[in-house]
Amino acid sequence: MKGTKHVDFELDQYLKELYHEVNSLAFADEDGASKEDKFTEYIMEVLTEAGETEGVRLCRYEKENRWENIQFKINGYAIEEGYETLDIFISSFRDTNQLYRLGKPEFDKLIKWSTGFLNAALKGYLADIEPSSEAYGLAKLILEKRNDFIRVNLFILSNGVVPHEAPKKFKLKSIEDITFNFHIWDAERLHRLSQSKYNREPIEIDFKETLGEVIPCLEMPGENEFYECFLAIVPGNILAVLYQNYGTRLLESNVRAFLQQTGKVNRGIRDTIRHEPHMFLPYNNGLATTAQEVKTEKLDNGRLVITSVRDFQIVNGGQTTASLFHTAKKYKDADLSRVFVQMKLTVIKDEDKKNDTVPYISRYANSQNKVSELDLTSNNPFLQRLEELSRTTFAIDPEDSNKQTIWFFERVKGQYREALNKEPTKTLKAAFKLKYPRSQMIIKSGIAKYLNIWNQLPHHVSKGGQKNYNYFLKEAEKEFKKKKPSRIYWEDIVANAILFISTDKLFGRKNQNPIGDTNIKSYTVTYTLSYLHYLTNNRINLGRIWEKQAVDEALQIELKKGLKFVYEFLNTLDAALISEAAKAEKTWEKLKEQTRHPMDMEVINRYLISDREYKLRYETDENDTEEINKYNDLHKITNLGVKFWDGLQRYNINTGILTTYQDNIASTIRQKLKRSGNLTDREISKGAEIVDYLIQEGVDFDKISALSKLEDKELIDPSAIYNRLSRLSDDDWKRILDLGSQTRTLNFNEISVINSVVQKLKRKENLDLKRLKITENAIGKLKKFGVKF
């Protein structure tokens, strides 16, 4: 509307969330890191998830000249294996939740400071860099590998708007063979990335009603039980309008969402739109899209057209779609009415298979960008087997045998959150989290790390999550073809996870009397455990660790000795950066040559598996997953309680939602639960099917239970902090924040942490225990004002 000030409410909200995220991270960090450090660390992690970089390390360095002006500055770096690519990060962070513009003088300084550091490093001006800093080791390595580097990426990170263009064709004097690329990640671009990351409501587009147009198409001949497919020619102006309205929400399934018109592909798209719009169709690869539902109709001339789509997503072609919009917006000579784009639209009939299928559509349709193998390998049969084992293997609490939990293997990213959300009531959600504690979630790269440490490959582990995972999976697939993993295999994975977590804690934290420099903590832990397995010939009794769900104190004492020994070994290496030396196999070979170590082998030998124990554990291969699956189905039925099954009888009388057969099964379950009778295998399997069916139909389980007049025993809630926080409503959170601020009972940091926690709870994201505890304690201070928690 003319005269109305434009406000981007979503960007404003993102800035507030980012502000509280950074502040809460700094407050929760016990090492006393600055807010700029936590901002840098957080954004580097975000960019790693997006596939923009890999193996990032925080490295804050500033050097002043004799006039006390900053001469050099960097905030972090990443070095690609093979030393072809070097990533340097520099941050401009202001402690505010308001949008601000980075001025040209400040922007130019960021360029000057970061390139100044690079110039000094590449040309060997090491005297200009503080020798005691990690940056000195980095600069020394850059000089040593000077001839290996092909490209340097300079990432400028800011929580403000950067309206300035980075230098093009930048060169350092007398360094002509290295390409320098600048990547600006400001608040707006980070916001666009966050929009493509989180799940939102499905996009529904009625072309006929909303746009007054329909899309001519061809339907795939013949029936197919798995999918439908349509081929269409879409006018460029329709795609531009869609992007204008939905932005990166269209690209949620895209592996790499469109973020900025800087790549060669995007410039080519732009130039074709402007100068040869009639040639766009033959030049461009088109779009690969998916939808949950497509409506079509036939025109009078017999032509089939698409009238509407539901849950529309662009799996491949995000750059094309966004380029159409941005080009038309920026250049008045762009005529989208002459642009047409080919589109393949796939309707996946089985919604459960959507998450499995879409990555492969993206992989095979994508010829422009690199796709992360970590996510695209999720359907690997080996990983599917591990998932089955993880869901059916119970860990018994050694202090309370009545408590049984499961270590949850997340085969597909976000799988844990999705499984939790499928639970139909708040009570069952709480029960789910007790059975599958969030702290016991293991991801694919974690398994690769634990087992490659066990396989005595610390140099591979040190190369970073994805490279190590790729190597591990390739080897694991070879073994899988010979023999399927057993339950013992999964128990050993968990035991190795417990061993790693315990050893990692033994190293200590910064400013809390750690063994040494926490920057090389991960490498020290990795090499120490592999060295232990080398000394013991892989005979550590993993079965004992699994049974106790812990590492004995006596073994921990020896592990701490080992950590100190390996830490000293790594620090005596003749290497500029220990992080790079750790990736070399020769480093591992050199450690194995060390015969004198402080660990007491007599103590360690007490924790080795005997021949008899080994035979009992590994030569008895029982496959009881079917029985455990049956137990899981029984748990699904009994968890709802007799009150639910009694209410279901009444609910079905009014709605007829169940078939006669299903109603009979439900009635039998009600009767048997009421008198604590045993359910048959068939009753269990059919009862679980009824539960799944009712969830699928969107039935309100609480309303069903409310129809019953029977008394029901509530599930025991151990007052887990996460569960208690998740029950608070928006009004509750607003009251907590208002009271805390107005009464000054809560300080700025506590309020900032609560704001961050609220957003993560809404998105069902992981929350670290520290911030959960801070939130619980903060809310506890408000009890005197009547806040119930």
Helices and strands as residue ranges (DSSP letters): H 9-28, H 35-49, E 57-64, E 70-79, E 85-92, H 104-122, G 126-128, H 134-144, E 151-158, E 179-185, H 187-197, E 204-206, I 207-211, E 215-219, E 227-235, H 236-246, G 247-251, H 264-275, G 277-279, H 280-283, E 287-291, E 293-298, E 304-310, E 313-316, H 318-330, G 336-338, E 340-348, G 351-353, H 354-365, H 373-376, H 381-391, E 394-397, E 400-406, E 408-410, H 415-422, H 426-435, G 438-440, E 441-443, H 444-454, H 458-461, H 465-482, H 487-507, G 518-520, H 521-535, H 542-548, H 553-571, H 578-581, H 585-592, H 601-605, H 611-618, H 625-638, H 641-655, H 660-674, H 681-696, H 701-706, H 721-726, H 730-742, H 748-762, H 769-780, G 783-785
